[in-house]
Amino acid sequence: MVAIWRAYTRPEQLSRVRGFFHVVGLAAYRPEDFREFIDSLDDLTKVLASLAEREGRDAKEALTLATVTIAAMRGLLLPEVLTPTAHSKDAVALLLRMSKDRSAPRTRPGASG
């Protein structure tokens, strides 16, 4: 995920990311004209889900994790192209920690077990 984030947020890539959001907006208004683009939106999700399965997650969990990860990254990219701040980097770091923590058993603070 870090490699993907770094690739998308490199200064020379930001115009491409802006273009992505432009086309997303157009597709929202005229999906019939952007069917191929809309159909391709799951491509990266499928790649990440496959990687998560190779790391030992079951198929359903891998797809859910990949879907949430891509949605979060796209959501974080929008402010990155509008008003770049350090907050998005902090958010990506948090997402990484959360995805790593997900494989560990979860307990509530103060719970005995």
C-alpha positions as CSV (number, residue, x, y, z in Angstrom):
1,M,0.0,0.0,0.0
2,V,2.8,2.4,0.8
3,A,4.3,1.8,-2.7
4,I,1.0,2.6,-4.3
5,W,0.5,5.7,-2.2
6,R,4.0,7.0,-3.0
7,A,3.5,6.3,-6.7
8,Y,0.2,8.2,-6.8
9,T,1.4,11.2,-4.8
10,R,4.7,11.8,-6.6
11,P,4.5,15.4,-8.0
12,E,4.7,14.2,-11.6
13,Q,1.7,11.9,-11.0
14,L,-0.7,14.4,-9.4
15,S,-2.0,15.6,-12.8
16,R,-2.9,12.0,-13.6
17,V,-4.7,11.7,-10.2
18,R,-6.6,14.9,-10.9
19,G,-7.6,13.5,-14.3
20,F,-8.9,10.3,-12.5
21,F,-11.2,12.4,-10.3
22,H,-12.3,14.5,-13.3
23,V,-13.3,11.3,-15.1
24,V,-15.0,9.9,-12.0
25,G,-17.1,13.0,-11.9
26,L,-18.1,12.7,-15.5
27,A,-18.9,9.0,-15.1
28,A,-21.1,9.8,-12.2
29,Y,-23.3,12.0,-14.4
30,R,-23.1,9.8,-17.5
31,P,-22.3,6.2,-16.6
32,E,-23.4,4.9,-19.9
33,D,-20.6,6.8,-21.6
34,F,-18.0,5.6,-19.2
35,R,-18.8,1.9,-18.8
36,E,-15.3,0.7,-19.6
37,F,-13.8,3.1,-17.1
38,I,-16.3,2.2,-14.4
39,D,-15.7,-1.5,-15.0
40,S,-11.9,-1.0,-14.6
41,L,-12.3,0.6,-11.1
42,D,-12.1,-2.8,-9.4
43,D,-8.8,-3.8,-11.1
44,L,-6.5,-2.5,-8.3
45,T,-8.9,-4.0,-5.7
46,K,-8.5,-7.4,-7.2
47,V,-4.7,-7.1,-7.2
48,L,-4.7,-6.2,-3.5
49,A,-7.2,-8.9,-2.6
50,S,-4.9,-11.5,-4.3
51,L,-1.9,-10.2,-2.4
52,A,-3.9,-10.4,0.9
53,E,-4.9,-14.0,0.1
54,R,-1.2,-14.9,-0.5
55,E,-0.5,-13.4,3.0
56,G,-3.0,-15.9,4.5
57,R,-6.3,-14.1,4.6
58,D,-9.4,-15.9,3.4
59,A,-10.9,-14.7,0.1
60,K,-13.8,-12.8,1.6
61,E,-11.7,-11.0,4.2
62,A,-9.0,-10.3,1.5
63,L,-11.6,-8.7,-0.8
64,T,-13.1,-6.7,2.0
65,L,-9.7,-5.4,3.2
66,A,-8.7,-4.5,-0.4
67,T,-12.0,-2.7,-1.0
68,V,-11.7,-0.6,2.1
69,T,-8.0,0.1,1.4
70,I,-8.7,1.3,-2.1
71,A,-11.7,3.4,-1.0
72,A,-9.6,5.0,1.8
73,M,-6.7,5.7,-0.5
74,R,-9.0,7.3,-3.1
75,G,-10.6,9.3,-0.4
76,L,-7.2,10.5,0.9
77,L,-6.0,11.3,-2.6
78,L,-8.7,13.9,-3.2
79,P,-7.5,16.3,-0.5
80,E,-3.9,15.5,-1.6
81,V,-4.6,17.0,-5.0
82,L,-6.6,19.9,-3.7
83,T,-4.6,21.0,-0.7
84,P,-1.6,18.7,0.1
85,T,-0.9,18.3,3.8
86,A,0.9,15.9,6.1
87,H,-2.4,14.6,7.4
88,S,-2.9,12.2,4.5
89,K,0.5,10.6,5.2
90,D,-0.5,10.2,8.8
91,A,-3.8,8.6,7.7
92,V,-2.0,6.2,5.4
93,A,0.3,5.2,8.3
94,L,-2.8,4.6,10.4
95,L,-4.4,2.4,7.7
96,L,-1.2,0.4,7.5
97,R,-1.2,-0.2,11.3
98,M,-4.8,-1.1,11.3
99,S,-4.4,-3.7,8.5
100,K,-1.5,-5.2,10.4
101,D,-3.3,-5.2,13.7
102,R,-6.3,-7.0,12.0
103,S,-4.3,-10.2,11.8
104,A,-3.6,-10.1,15.6
105,P,-6.1,-11.1,18.2
106,R,-8.1,-8.2,19.4
107,T,-8.7,-7.6,23.2
108,R,-10.2,-4.7,25.0
109,P,-7.9,-2.8,27.4
110,G,-8.4,-4.1,30.9
111,A,-10.1,-7.3,29.8
112,S,-8.8,-10.4,31.4
113,G,-8.5,-13.5,29.4
